[in-house]
């Protein structure tokens, strides 16, 4: 019986060692899991903040693009108006020059007629 008890004690001691080893491994795994969980939470928070900053930057960029688009349209309309005004002024000047030239030609034609009458 002594041998049986010593075998049982040896087996129990061996079992206790294995159990303690398994407990230690389980604690290590839980500890590593908890550390990974914390890092994942921190990374998730960091990514969330970075994403929010990118969203804000994109909104600011969109507003800038809309402002520049509006400003460009306004400048385009202003330039079109200036071109139309210039064209109208140019057309008026051409008409004035044409009218003055016609009057001068008409006056010269009358003088030529008068000179022809006087000469002939």
C-alpha positions as CSV (number, residue, x, y, z in Angstrom):
1,X,0.0,0.0,0.0
2,X,2.9,2.3,0.6
3,X,4.0,1.8,-3.0
4,X,0.5,2.6,-4.1
5,X,0.3,5.7,-2.0
6,X,3.7,6.9,-3.2
7,X,2.7,6.2,-6.8
8,X,-0.5,8.1,-6.2
9,X,1.4,10.9,-4.5
10,X,3.9,11.0,-7.4
11,X,1.1,10.9,-9.9
12,X,-0.7,13.7,-8.0
13,X,2.5,15.8,-7.8
14,X,3.0,15.3,-11.5
15,X,-0.6,16.1,-12.1
16,X,-0.3,19.3,-9.9
17,X,2.8,20.3,-11.9
18,X,1.0,19.9,-15.2
19,X,-2.0,21.7,-13.9
20,X,0.1,24.5,-12.6
21,X,1.9,24.7,-15.9
22,X,-1.5,24.8,-17.7
23,X,-2.7,27.5,-15.3
24,X,0.4,29.6,-16.0
25,X,-0.1,29.1,-19.8
26,X,-3.7,30.1,-19.5
27,X,-2.8,33.2,-17.4
28,X,-0.1,34.2,-20.0
29,X,-2.6,33.7,-22.8
30,X,-5.2,35.8,-21.0
31,X,-2.6,38.5,-20.3
32,X,-1.5,38.6,-23.9
33,X,-5.1,38.6,-25.1
34,X,-5.8,41.5,-22.8
35,X,-2.8,43.4,-24.0
36,X,-3.8,42.9,-27.6
37,X,-7.3,43.9,-26.8
38,X,-6.0,47.2,-25.3
39,X,-3.7,47.9,-28.3
40,X,-6.6,47.1,-30.7
41,X,-8.8,49.6,-28.8
42,X,-6.1,52.2,-28.9
43,X,-5.5,51.7,-32.6
44,X,-9.2,51.8,-33.3
45,X,-9.4,55.1,-31.4
46,X,-6.4,56.4,-33.3
47,X,-7.9,55.3,-36.6
48,X,-11.3,56.8,-35.7
49,X,-9.6,60.2,-34.9
50,X,-7.6,60.1,-38.1
51,X,-10.8,59.3,-40.1
52,X,-12.6,62.2,-38.4
53,X,-9.7,64.5,-39.3
54,X,-9.8,63.3,-42.9
55,X,-13.6,63.9,-43.1
56,X,-13.1,67.4,-41.8
57,X,-10.3,68.1,-44.3
58,X,-12.5,66.7,-47.1
59,X,-15.4,68.9,-46.1
60,X,-13.1,72.0,-46.0
61,X,-11.7,71.0,-49.4
62,X,-15.2,70.6,-50.8
63,X,-16.2,74.0,-49.5
64,X,-13.1,75.5,-51.1
65,X,-13.9,73.9,-54.4
66,X,-17.5,75.2,-54.3
67,X,-16.2,78.7,-53.4
68,X,-13.7,78.6,-56.2
69,X,-16.3,77.3,-58.6
70,X,-18.7,80.1,-57.7
71,X,-15.9,82.7,-57.9
72,X,-14.8,81.3,-61.3
73,X,-18.4,81.5,-62.6
74,X,-18.8,85.1,-61.4
75,X,-15.5,86.1,-63.0
76,X,-16.5,84.3,-66.3
77,X,-19.8,86.3,-66.3
78,X,-17.9,89.5,-65.6
79,X,-15.5,88.8,-68.4
80,X,-18.3,88.0,-70.8
81,X,-19.9,91.3,-69.9
82,X,-16.7,93.1,-70.4
83,X,-16.2,91.4,-73.8
84,X,-19.8,92.3,-74.8
85,X,-19.2,95.9,-73.7
86,X,-15.9,96.1,-75.7
87,X,-17.6,94.6,-78.8
88,X,-20.4,97.1,-78.5
89,X,-18.0,100.0,-78.1
90,X,-15.9,98.7,-81.0
91,X,-19.0,98.3,-83.2
92,X,-20.1,101.8,-82.3
93,X,-16.7,103.3,-83.2
94,X,-16.6,101.4,-86.5
95,X,-20.1,102.7,-87.3
96,X,-19.0,106.3,-86.3
97,X,-15.9,106.0,-88.5
98,X,-18.0,104.5,-91.4
99,X,-20.5,107.3,-91.1
100,X,-17.8,110.0,-90.9
101,X,-16.0,108.5,-93.9
102,X,-19.2,108.4,-95.8
103,X,-20.0,112.1,-95.0
104,X,-16.4,113.1,-96.0
105,X,-16.7,111.1,-99.2
106,X,-20.0,112.7,-99.9
107,X,-18.5,116.2,-99.2
108,X,-15.6,115.4,-101.5
109,X,-18.0,114.2,-104.1
110,X,-19.9,117.5,-103.9
111,X,-16.6,119.5,-104.2
112,X,-15.6,117.4,-107.2
113,X,-19.0,118.1,-108.8
114,X,-18.6,121.8,-108.1
115,X,-15.0,121.8,-109.5
116,X,-16.2,119.8,-112.5
117,X,-18.9,122.4,-113.1
118,X,-16.5,125.2,-112.7
119,X,-14.0,123.6,-115.0
120,X,-16.3,122.5,-117.7
